[in-house]
Amino acid sequence: MTGVSSTPRELPAARRAVLARRIRWIVAATIAYNVVEAVVAIAAGAVASSAALIGFGLDSVVEVFSAAAVAWQFAAPDPEKRERTALRLIAVSFFGLALVVSIDAIRALLGADPPEHSTIGLVLAAVSLAIMPLLSWLERRTGRDLGSASAVADSKQTLICAYLSGVLLVGLLLNSLLGWTWADSVAALVIAGFAIREGIEAWQGEACKVPISALTGASHAEHDQHS
């Protein structure tokens, strides 16, 4: 990912406070939307026997977990002290997302519970496809300005949710119009692979290809201590 400096910028305390507050608002909005999304998707999926919709709803639960990790971090007086733990929690949520999506896709490919047409599912997927990229962009931009690896990693989680929204929308349309029940499952497996890769990077503290020490300034602090 381009556009991130390999060395942290020194920000005035007032600017850092503004950015941290902005991230809290973005995370709160993401959590609120995903709670609604999860309830609607799981309920609609149960009615239509749609494994894709139910899996999408479970993905929303994973997204809430990831956003909550960032909210927990920025609720502290010094968010940087919780950065590493928040990144590990986000990594776990990536792995959980990959597992849920893979199981859902494999079940669908094996012909379990052929899905029916779902108007609610189509509308939900379209709305999420419009909202999630915006939330991801806002959090990623703010996180990069602040130098927060956890916020950048969580923005990737939100972006994956947007990808899944597109996969779900295409899958539901192909199922409704052409009877192709396998299309969304194949695409979902590709996204699961992407989630695993991002989970590994978050676990290692390499959000946006920049080490956690560079984003937080820890490398400079250690250098000063040893100099």
Number of C-alpha atoms within 10 A of each C-alpha: 7 6 8 15 13 12 16 20 14 10 12 8 9 9 12 15 13 13 20 21 14 16 24 22 14 20 26 17 13 24 21 12 16 26 16 13 22 23 16 18 26 23 18 20 23 14 13 20 19 27 23 29 32 25 24 28 24 23 28 26 20 24 28 23 20 30 30 21 25 28 22 14 23 22 14 11 8 10 16 19 13 17 23 20 16 29 31 21 21 30 28 20 26 32 20 20 28 24 18 18 28 21 17 23 23 16 16 22 16 10 11 13 12 17 22 16 17 20 14 16 26 19 12 19 24 17 15 21 21 13 14 23 19 16 18 26 16 16 27 25 18 21 23 20 18 24 26 24 30 34 34 26 32 31 30 25 28 28 20 24 25 24 19 25 23 19 23 27 24 18 25 28 20 16 20 17 10 9 16 13 22 18 19 24 24 18 18 23 19 13 21 25 16 14 24 20 15 23 29 17 20 30 20 15 24 21 25 21 14 17 20 23 19 19 27 21 17 15 16 14 12 11 9 9 8 7 6
